[in-house]
Amino acid sequence: LSIRRQRQMCIRDRRLTAQSKQVLDGVITQLLPFPEIQIGIAAHTDNRGADAYNMQLSQDRAASVRAYFQRFGVKNVQSQGFGETQPIGDNNTPQGRANNRRVEIKVLSDECSG
């Protein structure tokens, strides 16, 4: 699951918006029946701003999503920020930059597979 909608987080901020919380609430609802499942949160930025700033911002955003999940009962969550190091779009275009500003939620292990 990749969350790429604009304004899902405040610009230059780690805080979740009401819109992003709605999206995350839906994900949490799907995850709660599986308490042993392990989830990874990966946050990314576009290339505007200094590399170090973008790395820290992405780490803070990933941590915000992790904390939100944990507050509502999803406990096995890892988070990592990648800054601008893994673009999926062209940072020379507005649409490409928008695509690069994203949070990805991945299932790392399935409690039913073991």
C-alpha positions as CSV (number, residue, x, y, z in Angstrom):
1,L,0.0,0.0,0.0
2,S,1.4,3.4,-1.0
3,I,-0.1,6.6,0.3
4,R,0.7,9.4,-2.2
5,R,-2.2,11.8,-2.0
6,Q,-1.1,15.4,-1.7
7,R,-1.5,17.0,1.7
8,Q,-1.6,13.7,3.5
9,M,1.0,15.2,5.8
10,C,1.7,18.9,6.5
11,I,4.4,20.3,4.3
12,R,7.8,20.2,6.0
13,D,6.2,18.5,9.0
14,R,5.8,15.1,10.4
15,R,2.2,15.5,11.6
16,L,-0.5,13.4,10.1
17,T,-3.5,15.3,8.6
18,A,-7.1,14.4,9.2
19,Q,-7.1,12.9,5.7
20,S,-4.1,10.7,6.3
21,K,-5.6,9.5,9.6
22,Q,-8.7,8.4,7.7
23,V,-6.6,6.4,5.3
24,L,-4.6,4.9,8.2
25,D,-7.7,4.1,10.1
26,G,-8.9,1.9,7.2
27,V,-5.5,0.1,7.2
28,I,-5.6,-0.4,10.9
29,T,-9.1,-1.9,10.7
30,Q,-7.8,-4.5,8.2
31,L,-4.7,-5.3,10.4
32,L,-6.3,-5.7,13.8
33,P,-7.6,-9.2,13.3
34,F,-4.0,-10.3,12.7
35,P,-2.1,-9.3,15.9
36,E,1.1,-11.2,15.0
37,I,1.5,-9.7,11.5
38,Q,4.6,-7.6,11.0
39,I,4.3,-4.3,9.2
40,G,7.0,-2.0,7.7
41,I,6.5,1.7,7.1
42,A,8.7,3.4,4.5
43,A,8.5,7.2,4.1
44,H,10.0,9.1,1.1
45,T,10.4,12.7,0.0
46,D,10.9,14.5,-3.2
47,N,14.3,16.2,-3.9
48,R,13.4,19.7,-2.7
49,G,15.5,20.7,0.3
50,A,18.8,19.4,1.6
51,D,19.5,15.7,1.6
52,A,20.0,15.5,5.3
53,Y,16.8,17.5,6.0
54,N,14.8,15.2,3.7
55,M,16.2,12.1,5.3
56,Q,15.3,13.3,8.8
57,L,11.8,14.4,7.6
58,S,11.1,11.0,6.1
59,Q,12.3,9.2,9.2
60,D,10.1,11.5,11.4
61,R,7.1,10.8,9.1
62,A,7.6,7.1,9.2
63,A,7.8,7.2,13.0
64,S,4.6,9.2,13.1
65,V,2.8,6.6,11.1
66,R,4.3,3.8,13.3
67,A,3.2,5.6,16.5
68,Y,-0.3,6.1,15.1
69,F,-0.6,2.4,14.3
70,Q,0.7,1.4,17.7
71,R,-1.6,3.7,19.5
72,F,-4.6,1.9,17.9
73,G,-3.3,-1.6,18.6
74,V,-1.1,-2.6,15.6
75,K,2.0,-3.5,17.6
76,N,4.6,-5.1,15.3
77,V,5.5,-2.1,13.2
78,Q,9.0,-1.1,11.9
79,S,9.6,2.3,10.3
80,Q,12.3,3.7,8.1
81,G,12.8,6.9,6.2
82,F,14.5,7.0,2.9
83,G,14.5,10.7,2.1
84,E,14.9,11.3,-1.6
85,T,17.0,8.2,-2.3
86,Q,14.3,6.0,-3.9
87,P,12.3,8.2,-6.3
88,I,9.5,6.6,-8.4
89,G,8.8,9.8,-10.4
90,D,10.7,12.5,-12.1
91,N,11.8,15.1,-9.6
92,N,11.9,17.7,-12.4
93,T,8.1,17.7,-12.7
94,P,5.4,18.6,-10.2
95,Q,3.6,15.2,-10.7
96,G,6.9,13.3,-10.3
97,R,7.7,15.2,-7.1
98,A,4.2,14.5,-5.8
99,N,4.6,10.8,-6.6
100,N,7.9,10.7,-4.7
101,R,6.3,12.2,-1.6
102,R,4.8,9.0,-0.2
103,V,4.5,6.6,2.7
104,E,4.5,2.9,1.9
105,I,3.0,0.3,4.1
106,K,4.2,-3.3,3.6
107,V,3.5,-6.6,5.2
108,L,6.8,-8.0,6.3
109,S,5.5,-11.4,7.6
110,D,2.2,-13.1,7.5
111,E,1.1,-14.7,10.7
112,C,-0.6,-17.4,8.7
113,S,2.5,-18.5,6.8
114,G,4.3,-20.2,9.7
